Amino acid sequence: MRNRVEWRDARVAEVRQIAEDVRQISFAVDGAVPRFDPGSHSNFRVEIEGEAATRTYTVIPAPVGQIAVAVKLHPQSRGGSRYMWGLEAGDAVRLTLPENRFELSWRAEHYLLLAGGIGITPIYGMARALAARGASVRLVYGARSRGLMAFTEELQSLLGDRLILRDNAQGQHVDLEAEFAALPANAECYLCGPIGMLEAAKRAWAESGRPVSRLRYEVFGDSGLFAEKPFTVEVLNRGVTVPVRSDQSLLDALSAAGVEMISDCRRGECGLCAVRVLDRDGQLDHRDVFFSDEEKAEGQRMCACVSRLSEGHAVIDVGYRA
């Protein structure tokens, strides 16, 4: 569960384009900003189609008194990234002080950092912190093309040949099995990337025989096995059928339709918004890290905040929502 949330007023201090589809946005925050560790996140009040909403972004290293994020403009944005990309210097925002659920242990002899696409955001901060401490670290960063990679020049200067870039457009991919095989026995791996990369890493890590506790990961919830398409859900015992747009989460659609839901992380981590799936004519696209592989294969529950139906219709049970 998250720590006590403290909201603050802030203004946009700077907006910089750091990759073809990524902007770094820095905010000058009212009041002191406590020190935060790499992997931390802040919540932001955003406006989507005239309605207030909350979105969470990884915070990256920033000057004293500021909070900075790197935001990818998603083609199927649910509105959060479009709002953030629309911000300009001087704009007022509401945000929370950073809190961390993806922490470095500081105990390992060697660290392997793996990033896929915008998953570089927490990994970038970790790389800087580890390098500053003189830790043994290797960072492998893959993306669909070199132009989509953020922070590469700084990371190259910081890590030298300990930074490995994998440009998918050039046929280069992260060799998870080889990376894991080369690690010393007590090494740790920190990974952030799309769900497919995460699932492959979990399988390769298990096959390597390494302790589960030494693979730590985070996934960005917009990534799935299927392209986003509209679908509908019938809510059991509620007499309501809810359409879900391609740029909308099931959780947001249910809430907008007046179906009361419990939620917290909105990133597929806590499981509070999970619903039962009683019937469906499309495939479940699990985009969470809450359910195990076995539970996902059963196809009986899904996290409404990030997971969705590939298309078609499903009957769901949201349980008792007071």
Secondary structure as UniProt FT lines:
FT   STRAND          7..19
FT   TURN            20..21
FT   STRAND          22..29
FT   TURN            38..39
FT   STRAND          40..48
FT   TURN            49..50
FT   STRAND          51..60
FT   TURN            64..65
FT   STRAND          66..72
FT   TURN            75..76
FT   HELIX           80..85
FT   TURN            89..90
FT   STRAND          92..96
FT   STRAND          99..100
FT   STRAND          111..116
FT   HELIX           117..119
FT   HELIX           120..132
FT   TURN            133..134
FT   STRAND          137..143
FT   HELIX           146..148
FT   HELIX           152..159
FT   HELIX           160..162
FT   STRAND          163..167
FT   HELIX           168..170
FT   HELIX           176..181
FT   TURN            185..186
FT   STRAND          188..193
FT   HELIX           195..207
FT   TURN            208..209
FT   HELIX           212..214
FT   STRAND          215..219
FT   TURN            221..222
FT   STRAND          231..235
FT   TURN            236..239
FT   STRAND          240..244
FT   TURN            246..247
FT   HELIX           250..256
FT   TURN            257..258
FT   TURN            272..273
FT   STRAND          274..280
FT   STRAND          284..285
FT   HELIX           293..298
FT   STRAND          301..303
FT   TURN            304..306
FT   STRAND          308..309
FT   STRAND          312..317
//
